Amino acid sequence: MININITLLIQLVNFLLVYFLLKKLFFEPLLEMMDRRKLRLDSLSSGFASEKAELAALEKEYQEKLAVYLGQASAIRAEAKADAESKIRLELEQAEAAAEAEFSKRKQAVDEEMEALKASLSSETAGFVKSVVAKFA
């Protein structure tokens, strides 16, 4: 049979005393600390989520601005290239015109010199023919 004596009652009182002491001194502060930590982590997590959303918005804005700036840079580059090609074409036309003018000027000088040589040769030829005819006649 089961023998219930005072020892069982003392053990029960001792167990309940230790239980309530541990609950009050250990488990409740530990659970409170864990709840505070969980709340703090939840608030940090929600803060991180809002920061992440803000960062995504900033990244999108940056990408949009970058696309606009790259488009502007491309347009400026194309405009500068067209302007440079126009200047090169103009300088080439001016150089061709200057070369053509110089060529015409030198050709005219050569033509004038040729005419002078022809006239000189013609007068010398007449004198030479007269001297040859005089020698043979």
Phi and psi in degrees as GROMACS dihedral restraints (atoms count N, CA, C in turn):
[ dihedral_restraints ]
;  ai    aj    ak    al  type     phi  dphi    fc
    3     4     5     6     1   -88.1    20    10
    4     5     6     7     1   131.5    20    10
    6     7     8     9     1  -107.1    20    10
    7     8     9    10     1   110.9    20    10
    9    10    11    12     1  -102.2    20    10
   10    11    12    13     1   120.1    20    10
   12    13    14    15     1  -131.1    20    10
   13    14    15    16     1  -169.4    20    10
   15    16    17    18     1   -67.5    20    10
   16    17    18    19     1   -24.3    20    10
   18    19    20    21     1   -63.9    20    10
   19    20    21    22     1   -40.6    20    10
   21    22    23    24     1   -64.1    20    10
   22    23    24    25     1   -40.6    20    10
   24    25    26    27     1   -66.1    20    10
   25    26    27    28     1   -40.0    20    10
   27    28    29    30     1   -66.1    20    10
   28    29    30    31     1   -41.6    20    10
   30    31    32    33     1   -63.0    20    10
   31    32    33    34     1   -39.3    20    10
   33    34    35    36     1   -66.3    20    10
   34    35    36    37     1   -44.3    20    10
   36    37    38    39     1   -64.2    20    10
   37    38    39    40     1   -44.0    20    10
   39    40    41    42     1   -60.7    20    10
   40    41    42    43     1   -44.7    20    10
   42    43    44    45     1   -61.8    20    10
   43    44    45    46     1   -46.6    20    10
   45    46    47    48     1   -65.7    20    10
   46    47    48    49     1   -37.9    20    10
   48    49    50    51     1   -63.1    20    10
   49    50    51    52     1   -47.2    20    10
   51    52    53    54     1   -65.4    20    10
   52    53    54    55     1   -39.1    20    10
   54    55    56    57     1   -60.7    20    10
   55    56    57    58     1   -50.5    20    10
   57    58    59    60     1   -67.3    20    10
   58    59    60    61     1   -36.9    20    10
   60    61    62    63     1   -65.2    20    10
   61    62    63    64     1   -45.9    20    10
   63    64    65    66     1   -64.5    20    10
   64    65    66    67     1   -39.5    20    10
   66    67    68    69     1   -61.9    20    10
   67    68    69    70     1   -47.2    20    10
   69    70    71    72     1   -73.0    20    10
   70    71    72    73     1   -40.5    20    10
   72    73    74    75     1   -92.4    20    10
   73    74    75    76     1   -23.1    20    10
   75    76    77    78     1  -121.5    20    10
   76    77    78    79     1   -57.1    20    10
   78    79    80    81     1   -69.3    20    10
   79    80    81    82     1   -45.2    20    10
   81    82    83    84     1   -63.1    20    10
   82    83    84    85     1   -47.1    20    10
   84    85    86    87     1   -62.9    20    10
   85    86    87    88     1   -37.5    20    10
   87    88    89    90     1   -65.1    20    10
   88    89    90    91     1   -44.4    20    10
   90    91    92    93     1   -66.0    20    10
   91    92    93    94     1   -39.0    20    10
   93    94    95    96     1   -62.8    20    10
   94    95    96    97     1   -44.5    20    10
   96    97    98    99     1   -61.7    20    10
   97    98    99   100     1   -41.2    20    10
   99   100   101   102     1   -66.7    20    10
  100   101   102   103     1   -37.7    20    10
  102   103   104   105     1   -65.9    20    10
  103   104   105   106     1   -43.4    20    10
  105   106   107   108     1   -61.7    20    10
  106   107   108   109     1   -42.3    20    10
  108   109   110   111     1   -63.7    20    10
  109   110   111   112     1   -41.7    20    10
  111   112   113   114     1   -63.2    20    10
  112   113   114   115     1   -43.5    20    10
  114   115   116   117     1   -61.5    20    10
  115   116   117   118     1   -43.4    20    10
  117   118   119   120     1   -63.5    20    10
  118   119   120   121     1   -43.1    20    10
  120   121   122   123     1   -65.0    20    10
  121   122   123   124     1   -39.2    20    10
  123   124   125   126     1   -63.7    20    10
  124   125   126   127     1   -41.7    20    10
  126   127   128   129     1   -66.5    20    10
  127   128   129   130     1   -39.8    20    10
  129   130   131   132     1   -64.8    20    10
  130   131   132   133     1   -38.8    20    10
  132   133   134   135     1   -64.8    20    10
  133   134   135   136     1   -43.1    20    10
  135   136   137   138     1   -67.1    20    10
  136   137   138   139     1   -35.4    20    10
  138   139   140   141     1   -64.0    20    10
  139   140   141   142     1   -40.2    20    10
  141   142   143   144     1   -65.3    20    10
  142   143   144   145     1   -38.2    20    10
  144   145   146   147     1   -63.8    20    10
  145   146   147   148     1   -43.6    20    10
  147   148   149   150     1   -67.0    20    10
  148   149   150   151     1   -38.9    20    10
  150   151   152   153     1   -64.1    20    10
  151   152   153   154     1   -38.8    20    10
  153   154   155   156     1   -65.5    20    10
  154   155   156   157     1   -41.2    20    10
  156   157   158   159     1   -64.8    20    10
  157   158   159   160     1   -41.9    20    10
  159   160   161   162     1   -64.4    20    10
  160   161   162   163     1   -40.8    20    10
  162   163   164   165     1   -63.4    20    10
  163   164   165   166     1   -40.4    20    10
  165   166   167   168     1   -64.0    20    10
  166   167   168   169     1   -40.0    20    10
  168   169   170   171     1   -64.7    20    10
  169   170   171   172     1   -42.9    20    10
  171   172   173   174     1   -64.4    20    10
  172   173   174   175     1   -39.3    20    10
  174   175   176   177     1   -63.7    20    10
  175   176   177   178     1   -41.9    20    10
  177   178   179   180     1   -63.6    20    10
  178   179   180   181     1   -44.7    20    10
  180   181   182   183     1   -61.2    20    10
  181   182   183   184     1   -42.3    20    10
  183   184   185   186     1   -61.0    20    10
  184   185   186   187     1   -45.1    20    10
  186   187   188   189     1   -64.0    20    10
  187   188   189   190     1   -39.6    20    10
  189   190   191   192     1   -64.2    20    10
  190   191   192   193     1   -46.1    20    10
  192   193   194   195     1   -64.5    20    10
  193   194   195   196     1   -39.3    20    10
  195   196   197   198     1   -62.1    20    10
  196   197   198   199     1   -42.6    20    10
  198   199   200   201     1   -62.8    20    10
  199   200   201   202     1   -41.3    20    10
  201   202   203   204     1   -63.5    20    10
  202   203   204   205     1   -46.3    20    10
  204   205   206   207     1   -66.2    20    10
  205   206   207   208     1   -37.7    20    10
  207   208   209   210     1   -66.3    20    10
  208   209   210   211     1   -37.3    20    10
  210   211   212   213     1   -63.7    20    10
  211   212   213   214     1   -43.1    20    10
  213   214   215   216     1   -64.6    20    10
  214   215   216   217     1   -42.1    20    10
  216   217   218   219     1   -63.6    20    10
  217   218   219   220     1   -39.1    20    10
  219   220   221   222     1   -64.9    20    10
  220   221   222   223     1   -41.7    20    10
  222   223   224   225     1   -64.7    20    10
  223   224   225   226     1   -42.4    20    10
  225   226   227   228     1   -64.5    20    10
  226   227   228   229     1   -41.4    20    10
  228   229   230   231     1   -63.5    20    10
  229   230   231   232     1   -42.3    20    10
  231   232   233   234     1   -65.7    20    10
  232   233   234   235     1   -40.1    20    10
  234   235   236   237     1   -65.0    20    10
  235   236   237   238     1   -42.9    20    10
  237   238   239   240     1   -64.4    20    10
  238   239   240   241     1   -38.9    20    10
  240   241   242   243     1   -65.2    20    10
  241   242   243   244     1   -44.2    20    10
  243   244   245   246     1   -63.8    20    10
  244   245   246   247     1   -40.5    20    10
  246   247   248   249     1   -64.1    20    10
  247   248   249   250     1   -42.9    20    10
  249   250   251   252     1   -65.0    20    10
  250   251   252   253     1   -41.2    20    10
  252   253   254   255     1   -64.3    20    10
  253   254   255   256     1   -38.4    20    10
  255   256   257   258     1   -64.1    20    10
  256   257   258   259     1   -43.6    20    10
  258   259   260   261     1   -64.7    20    10
  259   260   261   262     1   -40.7    20    10
  261   262   263   264     1   -63.3    20    10
  262   263   264   265     1   -44.5    20    10
  264   265   266   267     1   -60.5    20    10
  265   266   267   268     1   -42.9    20    10
  267   268   269   270     1   -63.6    20    10
  268   269   270   271     1   -44.8    20    10
  270   271   272   273     1   -65.2    20    10
  271   272   273   274     1   -37.4    20    10
  273   274   275   276     1   -64.2    20    10
  274   275   276   277     1   -42.7    20    10
  276   277   278   279     1   -62.6    20    10
  277   278   279   280     1   -41.8    20    10
  279   280   281   282     1   -65.3    20    10
  280   281   282   283     1   -41.5    20    10
  282   283   284   285     1   -65.3    20    10
  283   284   285   286     1   -40.9    20    10
  285   286   287   288     1   -63.6    20    10
  286   287   288   289     1   -41.5    20    10
  288   289   290   291     1   -64.1    20    10
  289   290   291   292     1   -42.9    20    10
  291   292   293   294     1   -64.5    20    10
  292   293   294   295     1   -41.4    20    10
  294   295   296   297     1   -65.8    20    10
  295   296   297   298     1   -40.6    20    10
  297   298   299   300     1   -63.3    20    10
  298   299   300   301     1   -42.8    20    10
  300   301   302   303     1   -63.6    20    10
  301   302   303   304     1   -43.9    20    10
  303   304   305   306     1   -64.0    20    10
  304   305   306   307     1   -40.5    20    10
  306   307   308   309     1   -62.9    20    10
  307   308   309   310     1   -45.2    20    10
  309   310   311   312     1   -62.0    20    10
  310   311   312   313     1   -42.5    20    10
  312   313   314   315     1   -63.1    20    10
  313   314   315   316     1   -45.4    20    10
  315   316   317   318     1   -70.0    20    10
  316   317   318   319     1   -35.9    20    10
  318   319   320   321     1   -64.4    20    10
  319   320   321   322     1   -40.9    20    10
  321   322   323   324     1   -64.0    20    10
  322   323   324   325     1   -41.4    20    10
  324   325   326   327     1   -63.6    20    10
  325   326   327   328     1   -41.2    20    10
  327   328   329   330     1   -66.3    20    10
  328   329   330   331     1   -41.6    20    10
  330   331   332   333     1   -62.1    20    10
  331   332   333   334     1   -42.1    20    10
  333   334   335   336     1   -64.7    20    10
  334   335   336   337     1   -41.8    20    10
  336   337   338   339     1   -64.4    20    10
  337   338   339   340     1   -38.3    20    10
  339   340   341   342     1   -63.2    20    10
  340   341   342   343     1   -43.0    20    10
  342   343   344   345     1   -63.8    20    10
  343   344   345   346     1   -40.4    20    10
  345   346   347   348     1   -65.2    20    10
  346   347   348   349     1   -39.9    20    10
  348   349   350   351     1   -66.5    20    10
  349   350   351   352     1   -39.5    20    10
  351   352   353   354     1   -62.3    20    10
  352   353   354   355     1   -44.4    20    10
  354   355   356   357     1   -63.7    20    10
  355   356   357   358     1   -42.5    20    10
  357   358   359   360     1   -64.7    20    10
  358   359   360   361     1   -43.6    20    10
  360   361   362   363     1   -64.8    20    10
  361   362   363   364     1   -40.2    20    10
  363   364   365   366     1   -62.9    20    10
  364   365   366   367     1   -43.4    20    10
  366   367   368   369     1   -70.7    20    10
  367   368   369   370     1   -36.2    20    10
  369   370   371   372     1   -71.0    20    10
  370   371   372   373     1   -35.3    20    10
  372   373   374   375     1   -64.7    20    10
  373   374   375   376     1   -41.9    20    10
  375   376   377   378     1   -62.4    20    10
  376   377   378   379     1   -42.3    20    10
  378   379   380   381     1   -66.9    20    10
  379   380   381   382     1   -38.2    20    10
  381   382   383   384     1   -67.7    20    10
  382   383   384   385     1   -42.6    20    10
  384   385   386   387     1   -62.6    20    10
  385   386   387   388     1   -41.9    20    10
  387   388   389   390     1   -63.0    20    10
  388   389   390   391     1   -41.1    20    10
  390   391   392   393     1   -70.0    20    10
  391   392   393   394     1   -34.5    20    10
  393   394   395   396     1   -69.9    20    10
  394   395   396   397     1   -44.1    20    10
  396   397   398   399     1   -64.1    20    10
  397   398   399   400     1   -38.7    20    10
  399   400   401   402     1   -66.7    20    10
  400   401   402   403     1   -33.7    20    10
  402   403   404   405     1   -73.0    20    10
  403   404   405   406     1   -35.9    20    10
  405   406   407   408     1   -89.0    20    10
  406   407   408   409     1   -11.9    20    10
